[in-house]
Amino acid sequence: MIGSTPASQILANDAEQSYSFGKILIKKGKIQENDGSVNWMIHSFIGNDKQNNLYLMISETNAGYENIMDQIKNLNLANLVLMDGGGSSQMGLNGQTIVPSQDNRQVGDFIVLK
């Protein structure tokens, strides 16, 4: 069983925000069992390899779990987390949209890397 800290405890410890991500797909280099979390929607992922390089990815619609895992196997990721799906999956770089929302909306939650 994986331990967790409730968001209420994180906030009580003076954190300004707490986030809950989706399913862990790869943990310590081991691919986790498909539980159906990756479905027909477009999905966002964040991961790292053993050298701690970060990977931010967005799948295509209807890619599916097996296809996605097959496409990324050569990255040799140490960890990979499913973040969100559908219209919430967007990506930009230097102020330019790379992957727009499927439903043309603004998304208030984001990760910024510098």
C-alpha positions as CSV (number, residue, x, y, z in Angstrom):
1,M,0.0,0.0,0.0
2,I,1.2,3.5,-0.9
3,G,1.2,6.0,2.0
4,S,-0.3,9.4,1.5
5,T,-0.7,12.7,3.3
6,P,-4.2,14.3,3.2
7,A,-4.4,17.7,1.6
8,S,-5.8,19.1,4.9
9,Q,-2.6,18.1,6.7
10,I,-0.4,19.6,3.9
11,L,-2.3,22.9,4.2
12,A,-2.1,22.8,8.0
13,N,1.7,22.6,7.6
14,D,1.6,26.0,5.9
15,A,1.5,24.9,2.3
16,E,-0.2,27.4,0.0
17,Q,-1.6,24.8,-2.3
18,S,-2.1,21.0,-2.5
19,Y,-2.5,19.0,-5.7
20,S,-3.7,15.5,-6.3
21,F,-2.5,13.9,-9.5
22,G,-3.9,10.8,-11.2
23,K,-2.7,7.3,-11.5
24,I,1.0,6.4,-11.2
25,L,1.8,4.5,-14.5
26,I,5.5,3.8,-13.9
27,K,7.0,3.7,-10.4
28,K,10.8,3.2,-9.8
29,G,11.1,1.9,-13.4
30,K,8.3,-0.7,-13.1
31,I,5.2,-0.3,-15.3
32,Q,2.1,-0.5,-13.2
33,E,-0.9,-2.6,-14.2
34,N,-3.5,-1.0,-16.5
35,D,-6.5,0.0,-14.4
36,G,-8.4,1.8,-17.2
37,S,-7.4,5.3,-16.1
38,V,-5.9,5.9,-19.6
39,N,-9.0,5.7,-21.8
40,W,-10.1,7.2,-25.2
41,M,-9.4,10.9,-24.1
42,I,-6.4,13.0,-24.7
43,H,-4.2,12.8,-21.6
44,S,-1.4,14.7,-19.9
45,F,1.6,13.0,-18.3
46,I,4.7,14.0,-16.3
47,G,7.6,11.7,-15.7
48,N,11.3,11.5,-15.2
49,D,14.1,9.2,-16.3
50,K,17.0,7.8,-14.1
51,Q,19.0,10.9,-14.8
52,N,16.1,13.0,-13.5
53,N,15.3,14.6,-16.8
54,L,11.7,15.7,-16.8
55,Y,9.2,14.7,-19.5
56,L,5.9,16.4,-20.1
57,M,3.7,14.6,-22.6
58,I,0.3,14.8,-24.1
59,S,-1.2,11.8,-25.9
60,E,-3.5,11.9,-28.9
61,T,-7.2,11.1,-28.5
62,N,-7.8,7.3,-28.7
63,A,-4.2,6.5,-28.1
64,G,-5.0,4.0,-25.3
65,Y,-2.8,2.6,-22.5
66,E,-1.0,-0.1,-24.5
67,N,-0.1,2.2,-27.4
68,I,1.1,5.0,-25.1
69,M,3.3,2.6,-23.0
70,D,4.7,1.1,-26.2
71,Q,5.5,4.6,-27.6
72,I,7.4,5.7,-24.5
73,K,9.3,2.5,-23.7
74,N,12.5,3.7,-25.3
75,L,12.6,6.7,-22.9
76,N,13.4,4.3,-20.0
77,L,11.3,6.3,-17.6
78,A,11.8,5.8,-13.9
79,N,8.4,7.4,-13.0
80,L,5.3,8.5,-15.0
81,V,2.1,10.0,-13.6
82,L,-1.2,10.5,-15.5
83,M,-2.2,14.1,-14.7
84,D,-5.5,14.9,-16.5
85,G,-7.5,14.3,-19.6
86,G,-9.9,15.8,-22.1
87,G,-10.1,19.6,-22.4
88,S,-7.8,20.0,-19.4
89,S,-4.9,18.7,-21.3
90,Q,-3.1,21.6,-22.9
91,M,0.6,22.4,-23.6
92,G,2.4,25.6,-24.3
93,L,6.0,26.7,-24.7
94,N,7.4,30.3,-24.5
95,G,3.8,31.7,-24.7
96,Q,2.9,29.7,-27.7
97,T,0.2,27.0,-27.7
98,I,1.6,23.6,-28.8
99,V,-1.5,21.5,-27.9
100,P,-4.7,23.5,-27.5
101,S,-7.6,22.5,-25.3
102,Q,-10.0,20.1,-27.1
103,D,-12.9,22.2,-26.1
104,N,-11.3,25.7,-26.5
105,R,-11.3,26.7,-22.8
106,Q,-8.8,28.2,-20.4
107,V,-7.4,25.9,-17.8
108,G,-6.6,27.4,-14.4
109,D,-4.3,24.6,-13.2
110,F,-0.8,24.5,-14.7
111,I,2.8,23.5,-14.1
112,V,5.5,26.1,-15.0
113,L,9.1,24.9,-15.6
114,K,12.0,27.4,-15.9
